[in-house]
């Protein structure tokens, strides 16, 4: 019974943890890395085709975004997540595949213009996204789910995103059972729309995030409507647009909640009927998912509006942009407006086009409303870049750059500690992950010295035996080096197919002899054909 740390170890994105119990191989999250990749991640201990199950904490791409790649490399197991996460992943994973395919197409066009014959293949395709979506097993909050003889799980609302959860995992091996809890991303309290995090009371081991483990949200409750109104008033009076890079799922819906209040109360004087564009097909689909899951996930304030027949994230003047033509038309409309577009860190998607059209305009405002990872375009802009490059073109940063402080889906240091102290007994070990290097280290020291917790911040590759409560291997940090691209992605597909075949052979032990003999004959026949 072993836990191995793979991703988001001393880093914020790319969450991935590996569990081994008996002959079962399990991943908790399989996320995409965003921004600067500081440390090298250890490879999975087994081939992707050998993974039996994935447990997903929530749908954000830094936790879910590489699931299509898992499928592309031969995984055919089950992916367990909450009902709302299943609805969101059906949107977000297809969007990830679309971005991969579009970026590969753009790079190939660019290569042709420069007489570069290298062909860029997407990391995964829409077929891979559709394949993994079909493997999803939706689960209700608080239900005990028997995954197999060795494993039971339960999802608890953690208040970070629609459908987000901490996951309790019971593992049984050789008649002994251990319980490990994965926090996922712990939500901030008193958020619009979503309920507060629900604590878990018992665990042998805890794996918890530390994104904001070195900072505090303002103690006084910020008036986000007032703050946002002030930005809108100043910008519209100058004749500019307010461009908001926003995560399509979660943050966009929160902003619509505030903007509905501003519009209904007509708080922006002289511009009461200002238009709001949501320019993200994924965000538009997510608005529908929020509506469908409101009974299970919305907090009391939002539900009070629902009971009055009011949609808390819709209002007059809201314009939902789907097609590329609709997106392009937004910047040709000179009316001062709000443009909400993804991605939230400005790394991909339509927001880059809106930045190209508005960053150089001193009358405009770019308003950041979420965390910006190190190395992302959003982080560069916030840190005072005077010029950025978009689509190969240098763009001067002349717009007003602002942040809506305190608006965060993550718990701060106090919130993280409060969640951990919710356990009735101290866990045998608390593993701190999903934080920048210095944050992980400082948060571990705080937990040790101030709260007597047995805390540890593992580097990727660290292995821990859950039965003996001992480390089998404590990995050292390895600085990331840019890897050369594989010579042939078609060959990679062939290797993945081979790994899937080996996985099938491994799982065939116990079949009837005649079935195994037939399988062997088919494999030998295939080999004879190609030798």
N, C-alpha and C positions, 0 to 999 in steps of 0.2 A: 504494500500500500504506500504509494509514493506521490509526492507533489513536486513538479518541476516548473520553474519560472522561465517563461520564454519572452514575452513582450511586456512593455510598460514597466520595466524594471529600471528604476532611476530615470525614467522618461515618462512623459504624460500620455502619449498616444501609442497605438499598436497593441492594445491589451490582449494578452493570451497566456493562459496557464494550462498545464497538462497534469492530469490525474491518471494514475495506474492503480487498479484494484483487481486482484485475481488476474484474469486474462483480458480484462476490459481496458480500453484506451479511450480517454475522455479529454476534450478541450473545454475550458471555460473561456468563452469569447475567442474571436479570431479577427482582430481589428487591423485597420490600415494605419500605417505610420504617416504623420503629417508634420510638416516643418522639418527642422534639422534633426537628423538621426544621429544622436551623439554616440551611442554605444552599439556594438555589434550584438545582434540577437543570436542566441544558440538555435540550432536547427531543432525541429521536432524530434523527439526520441524515436519515433516510428514513422514509417511512410504514411502519407495522408490517407491512402486507401485502407490502412489498418485502424484508423480512428473509428470507434463504434458510435460515439455520441458527442454532441456539442451542446453545452448549456450556455444560453446567451442572457447577459444581464440587461441589455437594452439595445435599441436599434441604431444609436449613433455610430457613424462609420468607423470611428477609432476603436470600436468594440465589435462591429459586425462586418466591416467593409471588405474583408478578405475571404469571406465565406464562399463566394463564387469561385475563387482560386482553389479553395479546398476541394470543391466539386470537380473542377477542371483536372485536378491531380489524382482523382480516383475515389474520393470519399463518397460513400453511398449509405451512410448511417442516418440517424435521426438528429434533428436540431430542436431542442426544447426551449421554449420561450413563452412569455405571457401572451394573452390574446391580442392586446393592443400592439405589442412588439411585432407579432406576426403580421398584423395589418400594415404596420409601418415598414417592415422589412420587404414586403412585397413591392413597395414603392422604391425604397432607398437602394436596395441591391440592384434593381434594374437601372436606377439612375447611375450607380457606380459603374456598371457595365457600359452604359451609354457614354459616360465620360471617358472611360478607357478606350473605347472604340473611336470616339471623335478625336481624342488627342493623338492616337496612333495615325489616324488619317491625316491630321494636320501636319504631323512630323514627316510623314511620307511625302506630302506635297512639297514641304520645305526642302526635303532631301533631293527631290527631283530638280528643283530650281538651282540647287548648288552642285548638281552633277554627282551627288552622293548616292551610290547604288544600294546602300544598306536599307533594308526594309524593316520598319518598326511594327511589331505585332502587338496587339493589346494584351495586357496581362491576363484578362479573361474576357469572355464574350457574353452576349445576351442569353445565349443558350445555356451557359454555365449558371447565370443568375436564375434563369427559370428552373434549372435543374435543382439548385439548392433550395429554392422556395418550395418546391414540391416535397422536400424532406422535412419541412417544418412541422412540429407538433405543438399546437397552441395549448396553453395551460391557464387555468384560472388562478388568480391570487389566492393564497392561503390553503390551496388544496394539496394534500400529500400525494405525490406522484411516484408510483413504483416504475422505475426505468427498466430494471432487470433484477435478478436475485441479489446482486451485490450492491445495488444503488437505489436510494430513494432521494427525492428532492422536493423542495417547497419554495415557491416564489413569494416574496413579501414586498409590498409597495415601498419604494425607497424615495419617491417624490422628486426625482431628477428630471424625468421626461415621461411623457405618456407611455405607460407600460413598463417603465423602468423598475428593476427589482434587485434586492439582495437575494442571494440563493443559498438556502440551507441544503447541504449535501451530506447524507448519511452513507458511509462506505463500510461494507462488511467483508471481512476476509479472515479465514481460519477461525470462524466463530466469534471474532472480535469486531466491534463496531466503533467507528470514530466519526465525529461530526465536524465538518469544516464549513465555515460561512464565508462567502464571497460578497463583499459589500456592494460591488458595482460602483457606480458614481452616486455618492450620497447627496441627496437634494438639499437645497437651501430652504429654510422655513419661510412661511408667509409669502410664497410665490403666488402670482395670479394663476388661476385655473387649477393647479395641481394641489393635491393633498400633501401634508407634511410627511417626512419620513417616518415609517413605523419601525420601532426598535425590535431587535431579536434578543432573546433572553439567555440562550444557552449555546455554547460551542466549545469544542476542544481546541480548535484552531480557527483563526480569523485572517483573511486576506482583505486588506482595506486600502482604499485610495487615499491620496494625500495631495490632491491638486492644489488646494488652498491651505496646506498645512503650515504655512508660515505667515498667514495674513488673516485679517479680520474684516468682515463687512461692517459698515457703519452701525453703531449701536442704536441710534435713533432710526426709526422706520422712515426710509426715504419716500418722498412724494414723487413717484415716477411720472405721474400725470403732469405735475407742475414742472418738473425738470424737462420733460419732453416738449411741453407746450412752449417753454422759453426758447428752446432750440428752433422750433418751427416758426415762432413769431419773428425772431431775429433774422432767420434765413429768408423767409418769405418777404419780409420787409425790404431785403436787399435784392429781391427778384431772383433768388437762387433756388436750387433743389436741395432737398435733404436726402442723401443717399445712405442707406443703412445696409451694410453687409451683415447678413443674418443667417444663422442656421435655419434651413428650410423647415425643420421639424423641431418644434418646441419654442425657440426664441421668437420666430415669426408670429406664432399664434399668441404669445404673450404681448407682443407689440400691438397686434390688432385689438387685443383686450383694452389696452391703454388708449389707443387711437379712437376706439368706439366712444369712450368716455369723453375725450376731447371734442369729438365731432358732435355728440349729442348735447353737450353743455356749451357748444359754440365758443370755445375758450381762445381760439386764435383770432384776434380781432382784425377785421378787414380782409380775412382770408377764410372765413367760416366754412366755405364749401370746397376747400382744397382737396384735390384728388389724391388717393393713395393707391399706388401700383404694387401688387405683389407679382414680381417677375421671376417666377420659378414654377415650372410645372409640378415639381415634387412638392413644393409648399402648398400649391393649390390642392393637390390630392390629399396632402396631410390634413388640411382644414376639414375635409370630409371625414377622415379617420378620427379626428378629435371629436367631431359631432357624434359619430357612431359609438365611441367609447366613453362618452361623458358621464354616464350613470356610474361607471366603475371607478373612474379616475379623477373627476372634477372635485374641487373643494366646495365648501358650503357657500361661499360668496358667489361663485360661478353658477352653482346649482340653483341659488335663489333667483337669478336672472332666467335660467332655463324654465323654472316653474311659473314664471310670469309670461312665458312664451317669447322671451328675448334670446336671440342668438348672441352670446357674449363676444363673438369674434367676427361679427359682420355688421355693416353699416352702410348708409348712403354714401356714394363716392368711392367705394372700394372697387377697384378694377383688377381683375385677375388675368394675367397675361400668360397665354399658353404657347402660341406659335412663335417662331423666330421673327416673323413679320410684325406681330404685335409688340414684341420686345424692342425691335429696332425703331418702331414708331414712337416709343416713349420719349426719346431724347430729341425728337423733332417737334414735340409739343412744348411751346415756350412757357406755358402756365407753371408757376411754382408748384412743386409737387413733392410728395414722399415716394421714394423708390426703395422698396425692400427686395433684396435679391441675394441669392446664394452664390458662392459659398461664404460661410461666416468668417473664414480666415483669408478670403480673397485669393485662394489658391487655384480655383477653377470655376467654371460656370459663367453665368451671365453677368455677375457682379463686375467682372473684369472689363466688360464692355461699358458698363455705366461709369466705372472709374475713369476709363479712357475719355469719356465725354464730359465728365464733371470735375475731375481732380484739378484741372488747370484753371478752373473758373473761380476767382476770389469771392464771388457772391454765393457760392454753394457751400454746403457743409457735408462732410462725411462723418457719420455718427457710428461709432463702434459700440456694440451692446453685448459683447461676449469675449471670452478668453481668446487670446491670440498666441499660438505656439511660437517658440523661438524659431526663427528662420522663415516664417511665413511672410507673405506680402503685407498682410494686416499688421503684423508686429513691426515691420520696417516703417510703415506709415505712422503708426502710433509713436514710434521712437524718434520721429522727426526727420525722416528722409525728405530731402528737397527735390529729389527726382526718382522716379521709378520707371521700370521698363514694362510695357504692356504690348503684347503681340509684336515684339521686336522693335517697338518705337519708344523713345524716351519721352516721358510725360512729366512736366513740372508739377509739383505739389503746391498749389496756390489756394486751394479750398481750405476752409476752416476745418480743423481736425478735432473732434470732440469724442468723449466717452460718456456713456450713461453709467455712472459709477454705482456699484452695489447691485446692479441687475445681473444676477448670476444664478445659474441652475445648480451650482456646486455649494455645498456647505463650506463655511470657513473653518478656521482652526477650532473655534469653540464648538461648532456643529459636529465636526468630526469626532472630537473628544466626547461630546455628549452621546453620540451614537455608540461609541465603544464602551462608555461607562454604563450603557443600558444592559450589558450582560450581567447577570446576577453573580457570577463568579468569574474571576480573571481567566481568560483562555490560557492554555499551556504555552501558546506562542501567537504573537500578532505580527503578521508579515505586512510591511508597508510598501505599497507599490503606487504606480500611476501618479507620480510627482516628479518634478525636475530634480536633478541629482542632489543639489544642496538642500532642497525642501525635504526630500526623503530622509536625509541624514539628520537634519535639525528636528524633524517631527519625531523620529525614533528616539532621539535624546530626550525630548520633552516627555514622551510617554514613559520612558525608563525612569528618569530622575524625579519627575513631578507626580507620576501616577503609579509607579511600581509595576508597570506592564513589562512583560517579556517580549519586547519589540525588536524587530530585525528588518533591515531593508535589503533584500536579496538582489544580486545582479543576475542577469540572464544566464541561465545554465545551472543555477543553484538547485540541488536536489535535496529533498527533506523526506525522511521516513516517518510517516504518520503513526505507525504502530510503535516504533521505538522512541519516538519524540527526539530524533537525532538527525543532524545533517549527514548526508552521505557524500555530498560534495558542495563546497562553498566556492562559487565562481568568483573570479577576479574580473574587474571591468576591462573590456576590450574596446578600444576606440574604433568607431565605425570607419571602414574604408569603402570607397565607392567600388562596387563590383562591376566587372566587365559584363556586358550583355551576352547571353548565350548565343552561340553561333547559329542555332536553328531552333525556333520555337516549335517547328513540326517534330523535330527530334524529341523535344521536351514532352510533347503530347504522347509520343511513342513510349517514352520512359514511364509516364504516368499510367498509360494503359498496362504496361508490364507490372507496375506496382499494384494496380488493381487486381490483376490476375493472380499475383502472389498472395494477396489478401484473401481472395476467393479460395485458393488452394489451402491456405492455413485454416480457414473456417470450415473446410470440407471434412476435417477429421470427425469421424462419428457417422458419416453417411454410409448407406449400404454399399457393400463391396462392388456390386454391379454398377452403381452410380459413379463411384470413384473411378472404376475401370473405364467406363464410357467417357468420363471427363478427361482422363489421361490420354485416351485414344484421340480425342478431339484436339488436344494440345499438341500431341505428336504429329498429327496430320497437318496442323497449321505450320509447325516447324519445318516439316518436310517440304511444304510448298515454298517456303522462303529461303531454305538453305541452298 
